[in-house]
Amino acid sequence: MSTTLIKTDFNFPGQTAVYHGKVRDVYTINNDLLIMIATDRISAFDVVLPQGIPYKGQVLNQIAKKFLDATADIVPNWKTASPDPTVTAGLKCEPYKVEMVIRGYLTGSAWREYRAGARTLCGVELPEGMKENQKFPTPIITPTTKAEKGHDENISKEEIIAQGLVGREEYEQLERHTLDLFQRGTEMAAQKGLILVDTKYEFGKRNGKIYLIDEIHTPDSSRYFYAAGYRERFEKNEEQRQLSKEFVRKWLMDNGFQGREGQEVPEMTEAYCTGVSDRYIELYENITGEKFVKADASDVLNRIEKNIIAFLNGRS
């Protein structure tokens, strides 16, 4: 796994800041341009796991690139270029302090809360008698706060407005964008025999204008089911065949890890990491309908640095 991209420490011309997130490293150029590098790090339960996943960064970056381009008519987005298979460059925006989570089906953490008795999620009333993986009558928006460290927290629309995180008029605009983006993603997934189950969007503001930022419709931010067999599995209360990071969370939970104090991450063998990589590539090929071409990762840091510097020099 020596070719996995775990850490970057570049110093680009005009660099004014750098931020190392759970998965992405973001370099700011002249306080105006962002260079976002999708590493092969993987996180779950807000914990960065100790091993990287080969080609995961390339998968995430190229899926996000495809969907940013395919939704630019709905809302402008921050992307201006992709100078490397793992890199997106774009406009620096001021992020909103909430993430817009939208759910078409009752699954994942929402199902776990529902099963425990919750009938309200982020201020949204949930119908009685629902089953795991059941489709909601209409998609629901369940926003979260954006935590600098630790866990994001569920929050309702009214709490967001009352706390002054986002004004009512702007928040309702974010809601409209979220619903429209989810509809487009749902249609594109259906064309490939997939169901877009849930996802999250992040927005920012620049010169008074709202932009879609960060990634979109990737397996790290979204959950997909295979459409074929969904109904039969649902009616038999069987697990759905899915393409998302949920299988990593399930493996961790099955091995006694949910990110709580005192718990240890189970051993991530090379075979396990390769298997996770294969799942990410499978999702790429299914959702894009294109063959995944592995970029040369024999000297991945040098490749990325050269491509970004060439891009920056081409702008000056």
ROKEDREN-174631 format. One record per residue (C-alpha): residue number from 0; x negated, y, z negated. Coordinates in Angstrom, 1 decimal, padded with zeros to 4 digits, always signed. Layout:
% residues N
nr = NUM, px = X, py = Y, pz = Z $
...
//
This chain:
% residues 316
nr = 0, px = +000.0, py = +000.0, pz = +000.0 $
nr = 1, px = -003.0, py = +002.2, pz = +000.4 $
nr = 2, px = -001.4, py = +004.1, pz = +003.3 $
nr = 3, px = +001.5, py = +005.3, pz = +001.2 $
nr = 4, px = +001.7, py = +009.1, pz = +000.6 $
nr = 5, px = +001.9, py = +009.6, pz = -003.1 $
nr = 6, px = +000.3, py = +012.9, pz = -003.8 $
nr = 7, px = -000.7, py = +016.1, pz = -001.8 $
nr = 8, px = -002.9, py = +018.9, pz = -002.9 $
nr = 9, px = -003.4, py = +021.2, pz = +000.1 $
nr = 10, px = -004.4, py = +024.8, pz = +000.4 $
nr = 11, px = -003.0, py = +026.2, pz = +003.6 $
nr = 12, px = -003.7, py = +029.6, pz = +005.1 $
nr = 13, px = -001.4, py = +032.2, pz = +003.5 $
nr = 14, px = -000.3, py = +029.8, pz = +000.8 $
nr = 15, px = +001.4, py = +031.7, pz = -002.1 $
nr = 16, px = +002.9, py = +028.8, pz = -004.2 $
nr = 17, px = +003.3, py = +025.1, pz = -004.4 $
nr = 18, px = +006.0, py = +022.9, pz = -006.0 $
nr = 19, px = +005.7, py = +019.2, pz = -006.6 $
nr = 20, px = +009.1, py = +017.7, pz = -006.9 $
nr = 21, px = +010.2, py = +014.2, pz = -007.6 $
nr = 22, px = +009.9, py = +013.2, pz = -004.0 $
nr = 23, px = +008.9, py = +016.3, pz = -002.0 $
nr = 24, px = +005.9, py = +018.7, pz = -002.2 $
nr = 25, px = +006.9, py = +022.2, pz = -001.1 $
nr = 26, px = +004.3, py = +024.7, pz = -000.1 $
nr = 27, px = +005.2, py = +028.4, pz = +000.3 $
nr = 28, px = +003.5, py = +030.5, pz = +002.9 $
nr = 29, px = +003.4, py = +034.3, pz = +002.6 $
nr = 30, px = +006.5, py = +034.1, pz = +000.3 $
nr = 31, px = +008.6, py = +033.6, pz = +003.4 $
nr = 32, px = +008.1, py = +030.1, pz = +004.9 $
nr = 33, px = +008.4, py = +026.7, pz = +003.3 $
nr = 34, px = +006.4, py = +023.7, pz = +004.3 $
nr = 35, px = +008.3, py = +020.6, pz = +002.8 $
nr = 36, px = +006.4, py = +017.3, pz = +002.8 $
nr = 37, px = +008.5, py = +014.2, pz = +002.2 $
nr = 38, px = +006.1, py = +011.9, pz = +000.2 $
nr = 39, px = +006.6, py = +008.1, pz = -000.3 $
nr = 40, px = +007.4, py = +008.6, pz = -003.9 $
nr = 41, px = +010.7, py = +007.2, pz = -005.1 $
nr = 42, px = +012.7, py = +008.3, pz = -008.1 $
nr = 43, px = +015.7, py = +006.7, pz = -009.9 $
nr = 44, px = +017.5, py = +007.9, pz = -013.0 $
nr = 45, px = +015.5, py = +011.1, pz = -012.7 $
nr = 46, px = +012.2, py = +009.1, pz = -013.2 $
nr = 47, px = +009.5, py = +009.0, pz = -010.5 $
nr = 48, px = +008.6, py = +005.3, pz = -010.2 $
nr = 49, px = +005.0, py = +004.3, pz = -010.4 $
nr = 50, px = +004.6, py = +002.9, pz = -006.9 $
nr = 51, px = +005.3, py = +004.5, pz = -003.5 $
nr = 52, px = +007.4, py = +003.0, pz = -000.7 $
nr = 53, px = +005.6, py = +002.8, pz = +002.7 $
nr = 54, px = +007.1, py = +005.1, pz = +005.4 $
nr = 55, px = +009.8, py = +006.3, pz = +003.1 $
nr = 56, px = +008.8, py = +009.9, pz = +003.5 $
nr = 57, px = +008.9, py = +009.6, pz = +007.3 $
nr = 58, px = +012.3, py = +008.0, pz = +007.2 $
nr = 59, px = +013.8, py = +010.7, pz = +005.0 $
nr = 60, px = +012.3, py = +013.5, pz = +006.9 $
nr = 61, px = +013.4, py = +012.2, pz = +010.3 $
nr = 62, px = +017.0, py = +011.4, pz = +009.2 $
nr = 63, px = +017.3, py = +014.9, pz = +007.6 $
nr = 64, px = +015.9, py = +016.5, pz = +010.8 $
nr = 65, px = +018.5, py = +014.7, pz = +012.9 $
nr = 66, px = +021.4, py = +015.7, pz = +010.7 $
nr = 67, px = +020.2, py = +019.3, pz = +010.2 $
nr = 68, px = +020.1, py = +019.7, pz = +014.0 $
nr = 69, px = +023.6, py = +018.0, pz = +014.4 $
nr = 70, px = +025.3, py = +020.3, pz = +011.8 $
nr = 71, px = +023.8, py = +023.7, pz = +012.6 $
nr = 72, px = +027.0, py = +024.7, pz = +014.3 $
nr = 73, px = +028.9, py = +024.3, pz = +011.0 $
nr = 74, px = +026.5, py = +026.2, pz = +008.7 $
nr = 75, px = +023.0, py = +027.6, pz = +009.5 $
nr = 76, px = +020.2, py = +025.7, pz = +007.9 $
nr = 77, px = +016.7, py = +026.4, pz = +006.7 $
nr = 78, px = +014.8, py = +024.2, pz = +009.2 $
nr = 79, px = +012.8, py = +025.9, pz = +012.0 $
nr = 80, px = +010.3, py = +023.1, pz = +013.0 $
nr = 81, px = +009.1, py = +019.6, pz = +012.1 $
nr = 82, px = +005.3, py = +019.7, pz = +012.7 $
nr = 83, px = +004.7, py = +016.2, pz = +011.4 $
nr = 84, px = +006.8, py = +013.0, pz = +011.0 $
nr = 85, px = +006.9, py = +013.7, pz = +007.3 $
nr = 86, px = +007.1, py = +017.5, pz = +007.3 $
nr = 87, px = +009.8, py = +020.1, pz = +007.8 $
nr = 88, px = +009.1, py = +023.8, pz = +008.0 $
nr = 89, px = +011.7, py = +026.5, pz = +007.5 $
nr = 90, px = +013.0, py = +029.6, pz = +005.9 $
nr = 91, px = +012.5, py = +030.3, pz = +002.2 $
nr = 92, px = +015.9, py = +030.8, pz = +000.6 $
nr = 93, px = +017.1, py = +031.5, pz = -002.9 $
nr = 94, px = +018.7, py = +028.2, pz = -004.0 $
nr = 95, px = +022.1, py = +028.2, pz = -005.7 $
nr = 96, px = +021.9, py = +026.7, pz = -009.2 $
nr = 97, px = +024.4, py = +023.9, pz = -008.4 $
nr = 98, px = +024.3, py = +020.9, pz = -006.1 $
nr = 99, px = +027.5, py = +020.1, pz = -004.2 $
nr = 100, px = +028.3, py = +016.4, pz = -004.6 $
nr = 101, px = +031.1, py = +015.0, pz = -002.5 $
nr = 102, px = +032.6, py = +011.6, pz = -002.8 $
nr = 103, px = +034.9, py = +009.8, pz = -000.4 $
nr = 104, px = +035.0, py = +006.6, pz = -002.5 $
nr = 105, px = +035.1, py = +005.6, pz = -006.2 $
nr = 106, px = +031.7, py = +004.0, pz = -006.7 $
nr = 107, px = +028.3, py = +004.4, pz = -008.4 $
nr = 108, px = +028.2, py = +006.7, pz = -011.4 $
nr = 109, px = +031.8, py = +007.9, pz = -010.8 $
nr = 110, px = +033.0, py = +004.3, pz = -011.0 $
nr = 111, px = +031.0, py = +003.7, pz = -014.2 $
nr = 112, px = +032.7, py = +006.7, pz = -015.8 $
nr = 113, px = +036.1, py = +005.7, pz = -014.5 $
nr = 114, px = +035.7, py = +002.1, pz = -015.8 $
nr = 115, px = +034.8, py = +003.5, pz = -019.2 $
nr = 116, px = +038.2, py = +005.4, pz = -019.3 $
nr = 117, px = +037.5, py = +008.8, pz = -017.7 $
nr = 118, px = +040.3, py = +010.1, pz = -015.5 $
nr = 119, px = +038.8, py = +013.6, pz = -014.9 $
nr = 120, px = +035.5, py = +014.1, pz = -013.2 $
nr = 121, px = +034.1, py = +017.6, pz = -012.9 $
nr = 122, px = +037.6, py = +019.0, pz = -013.5 $
nr = 123, px = +039.1, py = +016.8, pz = -010.7 $
nr = 124, px = +042.0, py = +014.6, pz = -011.8 $
nr = 125, px = +041.5, py = +010.9, pz = -010.7 $
nr = 126, px = +044.5, py = +008.7, pz = -009.9 $
nr = 127, px = +045.3, py = +005.8, pz = -012.2 $
nr = 128, px = +044.8, py = +002.2, pz = -011.1 $
nr = 129, px = +041.9, py = +002.7, pz = -008.8 $
nr = 130, px = +039.4, py = -000.1, pz = -008.1 $
nr = 131, px = +035.7, py = +000.0, pz = -007.5 $
nr = 132, px = +034.8, py = +001.2, pz = -004.0 $
nr = 133, px = +038.3, py = +002.4, pz = -003.3 $
nr = 134, px = +038.7, py = +005.3, pz = -000.9 $
nr = 135, px = +040.1, py = +008.5, pz = -002.4 $
nr = 136, px = +043.2, py = +010.0, pz = -000.8 $
nr = 137, px = +041.0, py = +012.9, pz = +000.2 $
nr = 138, px = +037.2, py = +013.5, pz = -000.6 $
nr = 139, px = +036.5, py = +015.1, pz = -004.0 $
nr = 140, px = +033.8, py = +017.6, pz = -004.8 $
nr = 141, px = +032.0, py = +016.9, pz = -008.1 $
nr = 142, px = +029.2, py = +019.4, pz = -008.5 $
nr = 143, px = +026.2, py = +019.1, pz = -010.8 $
nr = 144, px = +023.8, py = +021.7, pz = -012.3 $
nr = 145, px = +020.3, py = +021.7, pz = -010.9 $
nr = 146, px = +017.9, py = +020.7, pz = -013.7 $
nr = 147, px = +014.3, py = +021.8, pz = -013.5 $
nr = 148, px = +013.5, py = +018.7, pz = -015.6 $
nr = 149, px = +015.5, py = +015.8, pz = -016.7 $
nr = 150, px = +019.0, py = +014.9, pz = -015.7 $
nr = 151, px = +021.4, py = +017.0, pz = -013.6 $
nr = 152, px = +024.7, py = +017.5, pz = -015.4 $
nr = 153, px = +028.2, py = +017.2, pz = -014.1 $
nr = 154, px = +030.0, py = +020.6, pz = -014.1 $
nr = 155, px = +033.4, py = +021.8, pz = -012.9 $
nr = 156, px = +034.2, py = +024.5, pz = -010.4 $
nr = 157, px = +035.7, py = +026.7, pz = -013.2 $
nr = 158, px = +032.7, py = +026.2, pz = -015.5 $
nr = 159, px = +030.4, py = +027.2, pz = -012.6 $
nr = 160, px = +032.4, py = +030.4, pz = -012.1 $
nr = 161, px = +032.8, py = +031.1, pz = -015.8 $
nr = 162, px = +029.0, py = +030.7, pz = -016.4 $
nr = 163, px = +028.2, py = +033.1, pz = -013.5 $
nr = 164, px = +026.2, py = +030.4, pz = -011.7 $
nr = 165, px = +028.1, py = +031.2, pz = -008.4 $
nr = 166, px = +030.9, py = +033.8, pz = -007.9 $
nr = 167, px = +034.3, py = +032.4, pz = -007.0 $
nr = 168, px = +034.4, py = +033.6, pz = -003.4 $
nr = 169, px = +030.9, py = +032.2, pz = -002.6 $
nr = 170, px = +031.7, py = +029.0, pz = -004.4 $
nr = 171, px = +034.8, py = +028.4, pz = -002.3 $
nr = 172, px = +032.7, py = +029.1, pz = +000.8 $
nr = 173, px = +030.2, py = +026.4, pz = -000.4 $
nr = 174, px = +033.2, py = +024.0, pz = -000.9 $
nr = 175, px = +034.4, py = +024.6, pz = +002.7 $
nr = 176, px = +030.9, py = +024.0, pz = +004.1 $
nr = 177, px = +030.6, py = +020.8, pz = +002.0 $
nr = 178, px = +033.9, py = +019.4, pz = +003.3 $
nr = 179, px = +033.0, py = +020.3, pz = +006.9 $
nr = 180, px = +029.5, py = +018.8, pz = +006.6 $
nr = 181, px = +030.9, py = +015.6, pz = +005.1 $
nr = 182, px = +033.5, py = +015.3, pz = +007.8 $
nr = 183, px = +030.8, py = +015.6, pz = +010.5 $
nr = 184, px = +028.6, py = +013.0, pz = +008.7 $
nr = 185, px = +031.6, py = +010.7, pz = +008.3 $
nr = 186, px = +032.3, py = +010.9, pz = +012.1 $
nr = 187, px = +028.6, py = +010.3, pz = +013.0 $
nr = 188, px = +028.4, py = +007.3, pz = +010.6 $
nr = 189, px = +031.6, py = +005.8, pz = +012.0 $
nr = 190, px = +030.1, py = +005.9, pz = +015.5 $
nr = 191, px = +027.3, py = +003.6, pz = +014.2 $
nr = 192, px = +029.6, py = +001.2, pz = +012.2 $
nr = 193, px = +028.9, py = +002.8, pz = +008.9 $
nr = 194, px = +031.0, py = +004.6, pz = +006.2 $
nr = 195, px = +029.5, py = +007.7, pz = +004.6 $
nr = 196, px = +030.6, py = +007.0, pz = +001.0 $
nr = 197, px = +029.2, py = +010.0, pz = -000.9 $
nr = 198, px = +026.4, py = +012.5, pz = -000.6 $
nr = 199, px = +025.2, py = +015.9, pz = -001.9 $
nr = 200, px = +024.3, py = +019.2, pz = -000.3 $
nr = 201, px = +022.2, py = +022.0, pz = -001.5 $
nr = 202, px = +022.6, py = +025.6, pz = -000.4 $
nr = 203, px = +020.6, py = +028.8, pz = -000.6 $
nr = 204, px = +020.9, py = +032.4, pz = +000.3 $
nr = 205, px = +018.7, py = +034.6, pz = +002.4 $
nr = 206, px = +019.4, py = +038.2, pz = +003.3 $
nr = 207, px = +023.0, py = +037.8, pz = +002.1 $
nr = 208, px = +023.6, py = +034.8, pz = +004.3 $
nr = 209, px = +024.3, py = +031.2, pz = +003.1 $
nr = 210, px = +022.0, py = +028.4, pz = +004.4 $
nr = 211, px = +022.1, py = +024.7, pz = +004.1 $
nr = 212, px = +018.7, py = +023.7, pz = +002.5 $
nr = 213, px = +016.7, py = +020.6, pz = +001.6 $
nr = 214, px = +017.7, py = +017.2, pz = +003.0 $
nr = 215, px = +021.0, py = +016.0, pz = +004.4 $
nr = 216, px = +022.6, py = +012.5, pz = +004.8 $
nr = 217, px = +019.5, py = +010.6, pz = +003.9 $
nr = 218, px = +019.5, py = +007.3, pz = +001.8 $
nr = 219, px = +018.1, py = +009.3, pz = -001.2 $
nr = 220, px = +021.0, py = +011.8, pz = -001.1 $
nr = 221, px = +023.8, py = +009.6, pz = +000.3 $
nr = 222, px = +025.4, py = +006.3, pz = +000.1 $
nr = 223, px = +026.6, py = +004.3, pz = +003.1 $
nr = 224, px = +028.7, py = +001.1, pz = +003.4 $
nr = 225, px = +028.8, py = -001.1, pz = +006.4 $
nr = 226, px = +032.3, py = -000.6, pz = +007.9 $
nr = 227, px = +032.5, py = -004.3, pz = +009.1 $
nr = 228, px = +033.8, py = -006.3, pz = +006.2 $
nr = 229, px = +034.5, py = -003.3, pz = +004.0 $
nr = 230, px = +038.3, py = -004.1, pz = +003.6 $
nr = 231, px = +037.8, py = -007.9, pz = +003.0 $
nr = 232, px = +035.1, py = -007.3, pz = +000.4 $
nr = 233, px = +037.2, py = -004.6, pz = -001.3 $
nr = 234, px = +040.3, py = -006.9, pz = -001.5 $
nr = 235, px = +038.2, py = -009.7, pz = -002.9 $
nr = 236, px = +036.5, py = -007.4, pz = -005.4 $
nr = 237, px = +033.1, py = -008.2, pz = -003.9 $
nr = 238, px = +030.1, py = -006.0, pz = -003.7 $
nr = 239, px = +029.9, py = -003.9, pz = -000.6 $
nr = 240, px = +027.0, py = -004.2, pz = +001.9 $
nr = 241, px = +025.5, py = -000.8, pz = +001.6 $
nr = 242, px = +022.6, py = +001.2, pz = +002.8 $
nr = 243, px = +021.5, py = +003.6, pz = +000.0 $
nr = 244, px = +019.1, py = +003.9, pz = -002.9 $
nr = 245, px = +021.7, py = +002.2, pz = -005.1 $
nr = 246, px = +020.1, py = -001.2, pz = -004.6 $
nr = 247, px = +017.0, py = +000.2, pz = -006.3 $
nr = 248, px = +019.0, py = +001.5, pz = -009.2 $
nr = 249, px = +020.7, py = -001.9, pz = -009.5 $
nr = 250, px = +017.4, py = -003.7, pz = -009.5 $
nr = 251, px = +016.2, py = -001.4, pz = -012.2 $
nr = 252, px = +019.3, py = -001.9, pz = -014.3 $
nr = 253, px = +019.2, py = -005.7, pz = -013.8 $
nr = 254, px = +015.6, py = -005.5, pz = -015.2 $
nr = 255, px = +016.6, py = -003.4, pz = -018.2 $
nr = 256, px = +015.7, py = +000.1, pz = -017.0 $
nr = 257, px = +018.0, py = +003.1, pz = -016.8 $
nr = 258, px = +015.4, py = +005.9, pz = -017.6 $
nr = 259, px = +016.1, py = +005.9, pz = -021.3 $
nr = 260, px = +013.4, py = +006.5, pz = -023.9 $
nr = 261, px = +011.4, py = +003.4, pz = -024.7 $
nr = 262, px = +012.4, py = +001.6, pz = -021.5 $
nr = 263, px = +009.6, py = +000.5, pz = -019.1 $
nr = 264, px = +009.9, py = +000.4, pz = -015.4 $
nr = 265, px = +009.7, py = -003.3, pz = -014.2 $
nr = 266, px = +006.7, py = -004.3, pz = -012.1 $
nr = 267, px = +006.9, py = -003.1, pz = -008.6 $
nr = 268, px = +005.0, py = -005.7, pz = -006.6 $
nr = 269, px = +003.7, py = -005.0, pz = -003.1 $
nr = 270, px = +006.2, py = -007.5, pz = -001.8 $
nr = 271, px = +009.0, py = -005.6, pz = -003.6 $
nr = 272, px = +007.9, py = -002.2, pz = -002.2 $
nr = 273, px = +007.6, py = -003.6, pz = +001.3 $
nr = 274, px = +011.2, py = -004.9, pz = +001.0 $
nr = 275, px = +012.4, py = -001.5, pz = -000.1 $
nr = 276, px = +010.6, py = +000.0, pz = +002.8 $
nr = 277, px = +012.3, py = -002.4, pz = +005.2 $
nr = 278, px = +015.7, py = -001.3, pz = +003.7 $
nr = 279, px = +014.9, py = +002.4, pz = +004.3 $
nr = 280, px = +013.9, py = +001.6, pz = +007.9 $
nr = 281, px = +017.1, py = -000.4, pz = +008.4 $
nr = 282, px = +019.2, py = +002.6, pz = +007.3 $
nr = 283, px = +017.2, py = +004.8, pz = +009.7 $
nr = 284, px = +017.9, py = +002.6, pz = +012.6 $
nr = 285, px = +021.5, py = +002.0, pz = +011.8 $
nr = 286, px = +022.4, py = +005.7, pz = +011.2 $
nr = 287, px = +020.4, py = +007.1, pz = +014.0 $
nr = 288, px = +020.8, py = +004.3, pz = +016.5 $
nr = 289, px = +017.1, py = +004.7, pz = +017.3 $
nr = 290, px = +014.2, py = +002.4, pz = +016.8 $
nr = 291, px = +011.9, py = +003.5, pz = +014.0 $
nr = 292, px = +008.4, py = +004.2, pz = +015.1 $
nr = 293, px = +005.9, py = +004.1, pz = +012.3 $
nr = 294, px = +003.5, py = +007.0, pz = +012.4 $
nr = 295, px = -000.2, py = +006.3, pz = +012.1 $
nr = 296, px = -000.8, py = +006.3, pz = +008.3 $
nr = 297, px = -004.4, py = +005.2, pz = +008.3 $
nr = 298, px = -005.5, py = +008.7, pz = +007.3 $
nr = 299, px = -002.1, py = +010.2, pz = +006.4 $
nr = 300, px = -003.4, py = +013.2, pz = +004.4 $
nr = 301, px = -005.7, py = +014.4, pz = +007.2 $
nr = 302, px = -003.0, py = +013.9, pz = +009.8 $
nr = 303, px = -000.5, py = +016.0, pz = +007.9 $
nr = 304, px = -003.0, py = +018.7, pz = +007.1 $
nr = 305, px = -004.1, py = +019.1, pz = +010.7 $
nr = 306, px = -000.6, py = +019.1, pz = +012.0 $
nr = 307, px = +000.6, py = +021.8, pz = +009.6 $
nr = 308, px = -002.5, py = +024.0, pz = +010.2 $
nr = 309, px = -001.9, py = +023.8, pz = +013.9 $
nr = 310, px = +001.7, py = +024.8, pz = +013.4 $
nr = 311, px = +000.8, py = +027.7, pz = +011.2 $
nr = 312, px = -001.9, py = +028.9, pz = +013.7 $
nr = 313, px = +000.6, py = +028.7, pz = +016.5 $
nr = 314, px = +002.9, py = +031.1, pz = +014.6 $
nr = 315, px = +000.3, py = +033.8, pz = +014.0 $
//
